[in-house]
Amino acid sequence: MNTSAFNPARAEKVKVTAHDLIVHLVDGRRIEVPLAWFPRLCRAKPSERNKFRFIGNGIGIHWPKLDEDISVAGLLNIENHPLVASARDN
C-alpha cells in the first residue's frame, strides 16, 4: 500500500539563495535544486524570493508577487518529471 498519498511530503523551511532553492522537509530530508530551473524565481529580486507562503500545510510553496507555485512532490519526483522552462518563461 502506498501511504504517500495519505502522508505527502511537507516543507517546513525554505531558503532561496542567489543560485539554489533549498527546501527542508518535516521528515528531515533536504532538497536542493538549481534556481535556474525556475525562471521566475531566478529573475526575481531577493526580496521577492523571500516572500513566500506554504500551501496545503506545506505540500507546496507559493510566491504571490511572482505567481509561482512549486510542489514538494514535484521536487521529489524530478527524475520522472524533469522541469523544463518554456519559451514564455524566459
MMTF fields as JSON, N, C-alpha, C and O atoms, coordinates in Angstrom:
{
  "mmtfVersion": "1.0.0",
  "mmtfProducer": "UNKNOWN",
  "numBonds": 359,
  "numAtoms": 360,
  "numGroups": 90,
  "numChains": 1,
  "numModels": 1,
  "chainsPerModel": [1],
  "groupsPerChain": [90],
  "chainIdList": ["A"],
  "bondAtomList": [4, 2, 8, 6, 12, 10, 16, 14, 20, 18, 24, 22, 28, 26, 32, 30, 36, 34, 40, 38, 44, 42, 48, 46, 52, 50, 56, 54, 60, 58, 64, 62, 68, 66, 72, 70, 76, 74, 80, 78, 84, 82, 88, 86, 92, 90, 96, 94, 100, 98, 104, 102, 108, 106, 112, 110, 116, 114, 120, 118, 124, 122, 128, 126, 132, 130, 136, 134, 140, 138, 144, 142, 148, 146, 152, 150, 156, 154, 160, 158, 164, 162, 168, 166, 172, 170, 176, 174, 180, 178, 184, 182, 188, 186, 192, 190, 196, 194, 200, 198, 204, 202, 208, 206, 212, 210, 216, 214, 220, 218, 224, 222, 228, 226, 232, 230, 236, 234, 240, 238, 244, 242, 248, 246, 252, 250, 256, 254, 260, 258, 264, 262, 268, 266, 272, 270, 276, 274, 280, 278, 284, 282, 288, 286, 292, 290, 296, 294, 300, 298, 304, 302, 308, 306, 312, 310, 316, 314, 320, 318, 324, 322, 328, 326, 332, 330, 336, 334, 340, 338, 344, 342, 348, 346, 352, 350, 356, 354],
  "bondOrderList": [1, 1, 1, 1, 1, 1, 1, 1, 1, 1, 1, 1, 1, 1, 1, 1, 1, 1, 1, 1, 1, 1, 1, 1, 1, 1, 1, 1, 1, 1, 1, 1, 1, 1, 1, 1, 1, 1, 1, 1, 1, 1, 1, 1, 1, 1, 1, 1, 1, 1, 1, 1, 1, 1, 1, 1, 1, 1, 1, 1, 1, 1, 1, 1, 1, 1, 1, 1, 1, 1, 1, 1, 1, 1, 1, 1, 1, 1, 1, 1, 1, 1, 1, 1, 1, 1, 1, 1, 1],
  "groupList": [{"groupName": "MET", "atomNameList": ["N", "CA", "C", "O"], "elementList": ["N", "C", "C", "O"], "formalChargeList": [0, 0, 0, 0], "bondAtomList": [1, 0, 2, 1, 3, 2], "bondOrderList": [1, 1, 2], "singleLetterCode": "M", "chemCompType": "L-PEPTIDE LINKING"}, {"groupName": "ASN", "atomNameList": ["N", "CA", "C", "O"], "elementList": ["N", "C", "C", "O"], "formalChargeList": [0, 0, 0, 0], "bondAtomList": [1, 0, 2, 1, 3, 2], "bondOrderList": [1, 1, 2], "singleLetterCode": "N", "chemCompType": "L-PEPTIDE LINKING"}, {"groupName": "THR", "atomNameList": ["N", "CA", "C", "O"], "elementList": ["N", "C", "C", "O"], "formalChargeList": [0, 0, 0, 0], "bondAtomList": [1, 0, 2, 1, 3, 2], "bondOrderList": [1, 1, 2], "singleLetterCode": "T", "chemCompType": "L-PEPTIDE LINKING"}, {"groupName": "SER", "atomNameList": ["N", "CA", "C", "O"], "elementList": ["N", "C", "C", "O"], "formalChargeList": [0, 0, 0, 0], "bondAtomList": [1, 0, 2, 1, 3, 2], "bondOrderList": [1, 1, 2], "singleLetterCode": "S", "chemCompType": "L-PEPTIDE LINKING"}, {"groupName": "ALA", "atomNameList": ["N", "CA", "C", "O"], "elementList": ["N", "C", "C", "O"], "formalChargeList": [0, 0, 0, 0], "bondAtomList": [1, 0, 2, 1, 3, 2], "bondOrderList": [1, 1, 2], "singleLetterCode": "A", "chemCompType": "L-PEPTIDE LINKING"}, {"groupName": "PHE", "atomNameList": ["N", "CA", "C", "O"], "elementList": ["N", "C", "C", "O"], "formalChargeList": [0, 0, 0, 0], "bondAtomList": [1, 0, 2, 1, 3, 2], "bondOrderList": [1, 1, 2], "singleLetterCode": "F", "chemCompType": "L-PEPTIDE LINKING"}, {"groupName": "PRO", "atomNameList": ["N", "CA", "C", "O"], "elementList": ["N", "C", "C", "O"], "formalChargeList": [0, 0, 0, 0], "bondAtomList": [1, 0, 2, 1, 3, 2], "bondOrderList": [1, 1, 2], "singleLetterCode": "P", "chemCompType": "L-PEPTIDE LINKING"}, {"groupName": "ARG", "atomNameList": ["N", "CA", "C", "O"], "elementList": ["N", "C", "C", "O"], "formalChargeList": [0, 0, 0, 0], "bondAtomList": [1, 0, 2, 1, 3, 2], "bondOrderList": [1, 1, 2], "singleLetterCode": "R", "chemCompType": "L-PEPTIDE LINKING"}, {"groupName": "GLU", "atomNameList": ["N", "CA", "C", "O"], "elementList": ["N", "C", "C", "O"], "formalChargeList": [0, 0, 0, 0], "bondAtomList": [1, 0, 2, 1, 3, 2], "bondOrderList": [1, 1, 2], "singleLetterCode": "E", "chemCompType": "L-PEPTIDE LINKING"}, {"groupName": "LYS", "atomNameList": ["N", "CA", "C", "O"], "elementList": ["N", "C", "C", "O"], "formalChargeList": [0, 0, 0, 0], "bondAtomList": [1, 0, 2, 1, 3, 2], "bondOrderList": [1, 1, 2], "singleLetterCode": "K", "chemCompType": "L-PEPTIDE LINKING"}, {"groupName": "VAL", "atomNameList": ["N", "CA", "C", "O"], "elementList": ["N", "C", "C", "O"], "formalChargeList": [0, 0, 0, 0], "bondAtomList": [1, 0, 2, 1, 3, 2], "bondOrderList": [1, 1, 2], "singleLetterCode": "V", "chemCompType": "L-PEPTIDE LINKING"}, {"groupName": "HIS", "atomNameList": ["N", "CA", "C", "O"], "elementList": ["N", "C", "C", "O"], "formalChargeList": [0, 0, 0, 0], "bondAtomList": [1, 0, 2, 1, 3, 2], "bondOrderList": [1, 1, 2], "singleLetterCode": "H", "chemCompType": "L-PEPTIDE LINKING"}, {"groupName": "ASP", "atomNameList": ["N", "CA", "C", "O"], "elementList": ["N", "C", "C", "O"], "formalChargeList": [0, 0, 0, 0], "bondAtomList": [1, 0, 2, 1, 3, 2], "bondOrderList": [1, 1, 2], "singleLetterCode": "D", "chemCompType": "L-PEPTIDE LINKING"}, {"groupName": "LEU", "atomNameList": ["N", "CA", "C", "O"], "elementList": ["N", "C", "C", "O"], "formalChargeList": [0, 0, 0, 0], "bondAtomList": [1, 0, 2, 1, 3, 2], "bondOrderList": [1, 1, 2], "singleLetterCode": "L", "chemCompType": "L-PEPTIDE LINKING"}, {"groupName": "ILE", "atomNameList": ["N", "CA", "C", "O"], "elementList": ["N", "C", "C", "O"], "formalChargeList": [0, 0, 0, 0], "bondAtomList": [1, 0, 2, 1, 3, 2], "bondOrderList": [1, 1, 2], "singleLetterCode": "I", "chemCompType": "L-PEPTIDE LINKING"}, {"groupName": "GLY", "atomNameList": ["N", "CA", "C", "O"], "elementList": ["N", "C", "C", "O"], "formalChargeList": [0, 0, 0, 0], "bondAtomList": [1, 0, 2, 1, 3, 2], "bondOrderList": [1, 1, 2], "singleLetterCode": "G", "chemCompType": "PEPTIDE LINKING"}, {"groupName": "TRP", "atomNameList": ["N", "CA", "C", "O"], "elementList": ["N", "C", "C", "O"], "formalChargeList": [0, 0, 0, 0], "bondAtomList": [1, 0, 2, 1, 3, 2], "bondOrderList": [1, 1, 2], "singleLetterCode": "W", "chemCompType": "L-PEPTIDE LINKING"}, {"groupName": "CYS", "atomNameList": ["N", "CA", "C", "O"], "elementList": ["N", "C", "C", "O"], "formalChargeList": [0, 0, 0, 0], "bondAtomList": [1, 0, 2, 1, 3, 2], "bondOrderList": [1, 1, 2], "singleLetterCode": "C", "chemCompType": "L-PEPTIDE LINKING"}],
  "groupTypeList": [0, 1, 2, 3, 4, 5, 1, 6, 4, 7, 4, 8, 9, 10, 9, 10, 2, 4, 11, 12, 13, 14, 10, 11, 13, 10, 12, 15, 7, 7, 14, 8, 10, 6, 13, 4, 16, 5, 6, 7, 13, 17, 7, 4, 9, 6, 3, 8, 7, 1, 9, 5, 7, 5, 14, 15, 1, 15, 14, 15, 14, 11, 16, 6, 9, 13, 12, 8, 12, 14, 3, 10, 4, 15, 13, 13, 1, 14, 8, 1, 11, 6, 13, 10, 4, 3, 4, 7, 12, 1],
  "groupIdList": [1, 2, 3, 4, 5, 6, 7, 8, 9, 10, 11, 12, 13, 14, 15, 16, 17, 18, 19, 20, 21, 22, 23, 24, 25, 26, 27, 28, 29, 30, 31, 32, 33, 34, 35, 36, 37, 38, 39, 40, 41, 42, 43, 44, 45, 46, 47, 48, 49, 50, 51, 52, 53, 54, 55, 56, 57, 58, 59, 60, 61, 62, 63, 64, 65, 66, 67, 68, 69, 70, 71, 72, 73, 74, 75, 76, 77, 78, 79, 80, 81, 82, 83, 84, 85, 86, 87, 88, 89, 90],
  "secStructList": [7, 7, 7, 6, 6, 6, 1, 7, 7, 7, 3, 3, 3, 3, 3, 3, 7, 1, 1, 3, 3, 3, 3, 3, 3, 6, 6, 1, 7, 3, 3, 3, 3, 3, 4, 4, 4, 7, 2, 2, 2, 2, 2, 1, 7, 2, 2, 2, 2, 6, 7, 7, 3, 3, 3, 4, 4, 4, 6, 3, 3, 3, 3, 4, 4, 4, 6, 3, 3, 3, 3, 2, 2, 2, 2, 2, 6, 6, 6, 6, 1, 7, 7, 7, 7, 7, 4, 4, 4, 7],
  "xCoordList": [0.842, 0.0, 0.887, 1.796, 0.632, 1.378, 0.758, -0.36, 1.496, 0.964, 1.324, 0.909, 2.095, 2.493, 1.29, 1.337, 0.218, -0.974, -1.645, -2.291, -1.488, -2.084, -1.154, -1.618, 0.14, 1.139, 2.105, 3.259, 1.651, 2.541, 3.706, 3.598, 4.808, 5.972, 5.592, 4.91, 6.049, 5.703, 6.95, 7.861, 6.968, 8.068, 7.829, 6.694, 8.932, 8.82, 9.717, 9.541, 10.673, 11.59, 12.045, 12.307, 12.138, 12.579, 13.623, 13.482, 14.671, 15.692, 15.975, 16.171, 15.994, 16.315, 17.593, 17.622, 18.649, 19.914, 20.017, 19.078, 21.127, 21.332, 21.371, 21.167, 21.634, 21.802, 20.942, 20.805, 20.361, 19.664, 18.351, 18.16, 17.452, 16.242, 16.473, 16.721, 16.395, 16.651, 15.381, 14.871, 14.879, 13.641, 13.916, 14.385, 13.617, 13.743, 12.364, 11.387, 12.287, 11.019, 10.842, 11.818, 9.597, 9.311, 9.89, 10.117, 10.134, 10.692, 12.226, 12.847, 12.831, 14.282, 15.04, 16.23, 14.374, 15.058, 15.264, 14.566, 16.253, 16.58, 16.683, 17.365, 16.004, 16.042, 16.751, 16.401, 17.739, 18.434, 18.496, 19.052, 17.919, 17.875, 18.34, 18.235, 18.852, 19.307, 18.151, 17.077, 18.372, 17.362, 17.056, 15.966, 18.003, 17.819, 16.651, 16.125, 16.241, 15.089, 13.785, 12.781, 13.795, 12.585, 12.834, 13.234, 12.604, 12.938, 12.359, 13.028, 11.132, 10.54, 11.3, 11.563, 11.651, 12.437, 13.832, 14.374, 14.397, 15.754, 15.834, 16.813, 14.816, 14.812, 14.362, 14.566, 13.761, 13.196, 14.281, 15.404, 13.915, 14.785, 14.823, 13.864, 15.929, 15.994, 14.813, 14.309, 14.374, 13.236, 11.957, 11.126, 11.788, 10.619, 10.734, 9.739, 11.94, 12.157, 11.867, 11.448, 12.093, 11.934, 10.522, 10.259, 9.6, 8.201, 7.372, 6.837, 7.282, 6.533, 5.644, 5.756, 4.755, 3.94, 3.781, 3.849, 3.571, 3.311, 1.844, 0.974, 1.584, 0.209, -0.049, 0.857, -1.305, -1.659, -0.861, -0.44, -0.644, 0.099, 1.525, 2.074, 2.109, 3.499, 3.698, 4.839, 2.628, 2.822, 3.266, 3.678, 3.175, 3.62, 4.087, 3.883, 4.716, 5.233, 4.715, 4.738, 4.247, 3.665, 4.348, 4.514, 4.745, 5.297, 4.246, 4.144, 3.459, 2.338, 2.738, 2.096, 3.76, 4.137, 4.701, 4.708, 5.175, 5.783, 4.841, 5.156, 3.69, 2.745, 3.441, 3.288, 4.202, 4.971, 4.513, 4.392, 4.257, 3.887, 4.783, 4.972, 5.33, 6.186, 5.704, 5.547, 5.469, 5.04, 6.249, 7.22, 6.174, 7.237, 7.295, 8.381, 6.136, 6.108, 6.826, 7.548, 6.632, 7.313, 8.823, 9.563, 9.279, 10.722, 11.279, 12.398, 10.516, 10.972, 10.951, 11.688, 10.132, 9.995, 10.655, 10.2, 11.686, 12.312, 12.869, 12.896, 13.312, 13.828, 12.725, 12.97, 11.52, 10.392, 9.719, 9.141, 9.795, 9.13, 10.066, 9.852, 11.087, 12.043, 11.373, 10.492, 11.815, 11.287, 11.915, 13.119, 11.101, 11.591, 11.035, 9.828, 11.91, 11.453, 10.889, 11.505, 9.732, 9.14, 9.622, 10.152, 9.437, 9.891, 9.198, 9.806, 7.948, 7.251, 7.785, 7.569, 8.481, 9.048, 10.399, 10.876, 11.02, 12.36, 12.322, 13.37],
  "yCoordList": [-1.18, 0.0, 1.244, 1.36, 2.138, 3.378, 4.399, 4.867, 4.739, 5.684, 7.126, 8.031, 7.365, 8.738, 9.613, 10.828, 9.013, 9.79, 10.278, 11.326, 9.512, 9.873, 10.751, 11.548, 10.61, 11.373, 12.023, 11.608, 13.025, 13.646, 14.354, 14.814, 14.432, 15.153, 16.62, 17.201, 17.207, 18.591, 19.405, 18.933, 20.618, 21.533, 22.239, 22.535, 22.502, 23.282, 24.521, 25.443, 24.524, 25.662, 25.79, 24.786, 27.013, 27.277, 28.379, 29.367, 28.188, 29.22, 29.345, 28.35, 30.58, 30.834, 31.661, 32.794, 31.081, 31.799, 32.369, 32.259, 32.957, 33.502, 32.404, 32.674, 31.156, 30.075, 28.839, 27.999, 28.706, 27.471, 27.715, 28.737, 26.747, 26.659, 25.502, 24.376, 25.767, 24.752, 24.588, 25.549, 23.361, 23.073, 21.989, 20.901, 22.297, 21.334, 20.743, 21.476, 19.422, 18.738, 18.378, 18.268, 18.194, 17.876, 16.529, 16.298, 15.636, 14.321, 14.321, 13.268, 15.51, 15.625, 15.672, 15.99, 15.361, 15.426, 16.871, 17.781, 17.05, 18.379, 18.25, 17.361, 19.138, 19.161, 20.443, 21.528, 20.318, 21.492, 21.374, 20.418, 22.356, 22.341, 23.692, 24.7, 23.721, 24.995, 25.966, 25.583, 27.19, 28.223, 28.426, 28.876, 28.099, 28.243, 27.399, 27.676, 26.384, 25.572, 26.357, 25.952, 27.473, 28.261, 29.691, 30.544, 29.961, 31.261, 32.458, 33.48, 32.337, 33.473, 33.762, 34.92, 32.716, 32.914, 33.423, 34.274, 32.902, 33.277, 34.761, 35.426, 35.276, 36.685, 37.637, 38.847, 37.102, 37.937, 38.559, 38.061, 39.645, 40.284, 39.403, 38.684, 39.456, 38.668, 38.939, 38.015, 40.172, 40.485, 39.786, 39.409, 39.608, 38.908, 37.403, 36.735, 36.88, 35.438, 35.031, 33.905, 35.954, 35.632, 35.837, 35.606, 36.267, 36.449, 35.314, 35.423, 34.241, 33.058, 32.621, 33.106, 31.691, 31.06, 29.592, 29.2, 28.8, 27.38, 27.212, 27.904, 26.289, 25.973, 24.51, 23.678, 24.211, 22.835, 22.256, 21.101, 23.043, 22.578, 22.136, 21.222, 22.795, 22.526, 21.613, 21.281, 21.193, 20.333, 21.143, 20.59, 22.463, 23.338, 24.672, 24.989, 25.447, 26.764, 27.74, 27.451, 28.897, 29.898, 31.24, 31.697, 31.872, 33.227, 34.132, 34.189, 34.843, 35.637, 36.692, 36.797, 37.461, 38.539, 38.008, 38.714, 36.765, 36.179, 35.233, 34.775, 34.934, 33.969, 32.638, 32.051, 32.176, 30.932, 29.96, 30.331, 28.72, 27.654, 26.456, 26.066, 25.878, 24.698, 23.661, 23.961, 22.444, 21.38, 20.591, 20.395, 20.149, 19.31, 17.986, 17.474, 17.429, 16.168, 16.316, 15.412, 17.443, 17.691, 17.74, 17.218, 18.361, 18.412, 17.025, 16.711, 16.205, 14.851, 13.916, 12.93, 14.2, 13.333, 13.918, 13.663, 14.674, 15.372, 14.422, 14.77, 13.232, 12.281, 11.802, 11.572, 11.653, 11.173, 12.288, 12.035, 13.497, 14.624, 15.826, 16.762, 15.822, 16.94, 18.262, 18.344, 19.278, 20.617, 21.187, 21.056, 21.813, 22.416, 23.827, 24.035, 24.785, 26.17, 26.335, 25.925, 26.929, 27.173, 28.517, 29.331, 28.737, 29.972, 31.184, 32.251, 31.049, 32.194, 32.565, 33.689, 31.645, 31.949, 32.629, 33.178, 32.61, 33.186, 34.68, 35.311],
  "zCoordList": [0.0, 0.0, 0.0, 0.821, -0.887, -0.975, -0.024, -0.243, 1.038, 2.018, 1.703, 2.427, 0.628, 0.315, -0.029, 0.165, -0.536, -0.845, 0.435, 0.443, 1.523, 2.799, 3.634, 4.45, 3.436, 4.17, 3.188, 3.09, 2.469, 1.483, 2.162, 3.299, 1.449, 1.954, 2.121, 1.277, 3.231, 3.525, 3.85, 4.529, 3.359, 3.63, 4.961, 5.332, 5.671, 6.896, 6.876, 7.672, 5.96, 5.86, 4.416, 3.752, 3.93, 2.561, 2.607, 3.329, 1.824, 1.672, 0.182, -0.515, -0.288, -1.686, -1.705, -1.225, -2.267, -2.391, -3.806, -4.595, -4.113, -5.457, -6.515, -7.699, -6.091, -7.069, -6.811, -7.701, -5.622, -5.276, -4.551, -3.892, -4.691, -3.891, -2.93, -3.363, -1.638, -0.616, 0.207, 0.783, 0.253, 0.965, 1.994, 1.658, 3.254, 4.341, 4.601, 4.757, 4.647, 4.863, 6.328, 7.07, 6.739, 8.133, 8.546, 9.733, 7.589, 7.922, 7.972, 8.119, 7.849, 7.966, 6.656, 6.642, 5.558, 4.263, 3.845, 4.292, 2.968, 2.434, 0.921, 0.41, 0.21, -1.248, -1.659, -1.196, -2.523, -3.04, -4.559, -5.101, -5.231, -6.689, -7.216, -6.517, -8.444, -9.025, -9.218, -9.681, -8.87, -9.053, -10.534, -10.89, -11.385, -12.835, -13.35, -14.427, -12.604, -13.015, -12.939, -13.524, -12.226, -12.008, -12.49, -11.699, -13.768, -14.34, -13.585, -13.437, -13.112, -12.386, -11.101, -10.777, -10.373, -9.151, -9.477, -8.773, -10.531, -10.928, -11.27, -10.93, -11.936, -12.347, -11.24, -11.341, -10.197, -9.137, -8.26, -8.172, -7.626, -6.646, -5.393, -5.113, -4.638, -3.397, -2.465, -1.828, -2.379, -1.506, -1.98, -1.155, -3.289, -3.826, -3.593, -3.311, -3.71, -3.491, -2.049, -1.781, -1.134, 0.287, 0.797, 1.978, -0.066, 0.337, -0.256, -1.36, 0.492, 0.07, 1.215, 2.341, 0.895, 1.934, 1.58, 0.415, 2.605, 2.379, 2.011, 2.54, 1.104, 0.741, 1.086, 1.042, 1.431, 1.752, 2.894, 2.833, 3.941, 5.109, 4.75, 5.365, 3.754, 3.397, 2.203, 1.881, 1.53, 0.352, -0.859, -1.879, -0.727, -1.801, -1.254, -0.082, -2.122, -1.778, -2.827, -4.024, -2.368, -3.262, -3.054, -1.923, -4.167, -4.165, -4.8, -6.025, -3.983, -4.513, -5.539, -6.584, -5.274, -6.198, -7.504, -8.512, -7.49, -8.681, -9.41, -10.508, -8.819, -9.368, -9.64, -10.711, -8.661, -8.78, -7.705, -6.538, -8.096, -7.179, -7.459, -8.611, -6.399, -6.54, -5.537, -4.354, -6.008, -5.109, -4.618, -5.35, -3.387, -2.825, -3.577, -3.849, -3.914, -4.665, -5.997, -6.419, -6.659, -7.93, -7.759, -8.593, -6.685, -6.421, -6.141, -6.547, -5.459, -5.131, -6.331, -6.35, -7.327, -8.499, -9.734, -10.849, -9.57, -10.68, -11.736, -12.917, -11.338, -12.326, -13.264, -14.449, -12.739, -13.538, -14.337, -15.393, -13.84, -14.481, -14.476, -13.706, -15.308, -15.295, -15.628, -16.483, -14.933, -15.163, -16.42, -16.642, -17.228, -18.461, -18.539, -18.413, -18.745, -18.904, -20.298, -21.282, -20.377, -21.695, -22.212, -21.457, -23.483, -24.105, -23.472, -23.39, -23.023, -22.451, -21.07, -20.615, -20.39, -19.078, -19.174, -18.181, -20.322, -20.472, -20.669, -20.81]
}
